[in-house]
Amino acid sequence: MEQRRSTLDWIFEFVSAAALLAAIADVAMHWRLLPERIPTHFGVAGNPDGWGSRNMLLVLLAVTFAMAVLLTFAESYQQLINIPMSIDRESPQVKGLLRSMVIVLKAVITITFVWIVDVTMRTAVGEAHGLGRAFLPLFLGATFAPMIYFLVKLKRL
């Protein structure tokens, strides 16, 4: 029997879905305003260092959607989740923690991609100058903090 999702799980699921829909709406609303050539890559300092077609935004949205789908799939097929410890994957507590970890990471990744899409468009039209220096440390912190949190909780079971 599958364990019920917590309220927090549902909140993170909503955040992921809302972020993805917001990114799609943002691109759709601003598509005609975008120049043909937009930034397609940002260096470590967050400055654009690669340029290409605005169609790359569609690729970025497709990748974001695909990652959300794959992570949703991983929630149900937890044997696909690689973790650096031996645990009883049949334990309801372990299943719940693994599912919550994937849900949180999906929200973090989706929000990150939405941020990239928005900054890419704003940089293309001259309203921004790239992702900024804070992007990489924030992304790494937002990704690793939940992983460490959930791995510590799993280790304590």
C-alpha positions in Angstrom: 0.0 0.0 0.0 1.3 3.4 -0.9 2.0 5.9 1.8 0.0 9.2 1.5 1.9 12.4 0.6 2.3 15.0 3.2 0.9 18.5 2.9 4.5 19.7 2.4 4.9 17.2 -0.5 1.7 18.6 -2.1 2.9 22.2 -1.7 6.2 21.4 -3.4 4.3 19.6 -6.2 2.2 22.7 -6.7 5.3 24.9 -6.7 6.8 22.7 -9.4 3.7 22.7 -11.6 3.1 26.4 -11.1 6.7 27.3 -11.9 6.6 25.2 -15.1 3.3 26.9 -16.2 4.7 30.3 -15.3 7.7 29.7 -17.5 5.6 28.6 -20.4 3.3 31.6 -20.0 6.3 34.0 -19.7 7.8 32.7 -22.9 4.5 32.8 -24.7 3.8 36.4 -23.6 7.2 37.7 -24.5 8.0 35.6 -27.6 7.3 38.4 -30.1 9.4 40.9 -28.2 12.5 38.7 -28.2 15.3 39.2 -30.7 16.2 36.4 -33.0 19.5 36.0 -31.1 19.4 35.4 -27.4 22.0 34.2 -24.8 22.1 30.4 -24.7 24.9 29.9 -22.2 26.2 31.7 -19.1 29.7 31.4 -17.7 30.6 30.7 -14.0 30.2 34.4 -13.2 26.7 34.4 -14.6 27.5 36.4 -17.7 26.3 35.4 -21.2 29.1 33.7 -23.2 27.1 31.9 -25.8 24.4 33.1 -28.2 21.9 31.4 -30.4 18.3 31.3 -31.7 15.4 32.2 -29.5 14.1 28.7 -30.3 16.6 27.5 -27.6 14.0 28.8 -25.1 11.6 26.2 -26.4 14.3 23.6 -25.9 14.9 24.8 -22.4 11.2 24.5 -21.6 11.1 21.0 -23.1 14.1 20.0 -21.0 12.4 21.4 -17.9 9.2 19.6 -18.7 11.1 16.3 -19.4 13.0 16.6 -16.1 9.8 17.2 -14.2 8.2 14.1 -15.8 11.3 11.9 -15.1 11.5 13.0 -11.5 7.7 12.3 -11.1 8.4 8.8 -12.6 11.3 8.4 -10.1 8.9 9.1 -7.2 7.0 5.8 -8.1 10.1 3.8 -9.2 12.4 4.6 -6.3 14.8 1.8 -7.2 16.0 4.3 -9.9 17.2 6.7 -7.1 20.8 6.2 -6.4 21.8 6.9 -2.9 25.2 6.3 -1.2 24.0 3.9 1.5 22.3 0.6 2.1 18.7 1.0 3.3 15.5 -1.0 3.4 13.8 0.4 0.3 10.6 -1.5 1.3 10.2 0.4 4.5 7.3 2.9 4.4 9.5 5.5 6.1 12.2 5.1 3.5 9.7 5.2 0.7 8.2 8.4 2.1 11.5 10.1 2.6 12.8 9.2 -0.9 9.5 10.4 -2.4 9.8 13.7 -0.5 13.4 14.1 -1.5 12.5 13.7 -5.2 9.6 16.1 -4.9 11.7 18.8 -3.3 14.5 18.4 -5.8 11.9 18.6 -8.6 10.7 21.9 -7.2 14.3 23.2 -6.9 15.2 22.2 -10.4 12.0 23.5 -11.9 12.3 26.9 -10.2 16.0 27.1 -11.3 15.0 26.5 -14.9 12.3 29.1 -14.7 14.8 31.5 -13.3 17.1 30.8 -16.2 14.3 31.2 -18.8 13.3 34.6 -17.3 16.9 35.9 -17.0 17.6 34.7 -20.5 14.7 36.7 -21.9 15.5 39.8 -19.8 19.1 39.7 -20.9 18.1 39.3 -24.5 16.0 42.5 -24.4 18.6 44.4 -22.4 16.8 44.4 -19.0 19.5 42.2 -17.3 23.1 41.4 -17.8 23.0 37.7 -17.1 22.3 35.3 -14.2 24.7 37.1 -11.9 27.4 35.8 -9.6 24.9 34.5 -7.0 23.3 32.1 -9.4 25.8 29.2 -9.1 26.2 29.2 -5.3 22.4 29.6 -4.8 21.7 26.7 -7.3 24.3 24.4 -5.7 23.1 25.2 -2.2 19.4 24.8 -3.1 20.2 21.4 -4.7 22.6 20.0 -2.1 20.9 21.2 1.1 17.8 19.1 0.6 19.8 16.1 -0.6 22.0 16.3 2.6 18.9 16.8 4.8 17.2 13.7 3.4 20.3 11.6 3.4 20.9 12.4 7.0 17.3 11.5 7.8 17.6 8.2 5.9 20.9 7.4 7.7 19.1 7.8 11.0 16.4 5.3 10.3 
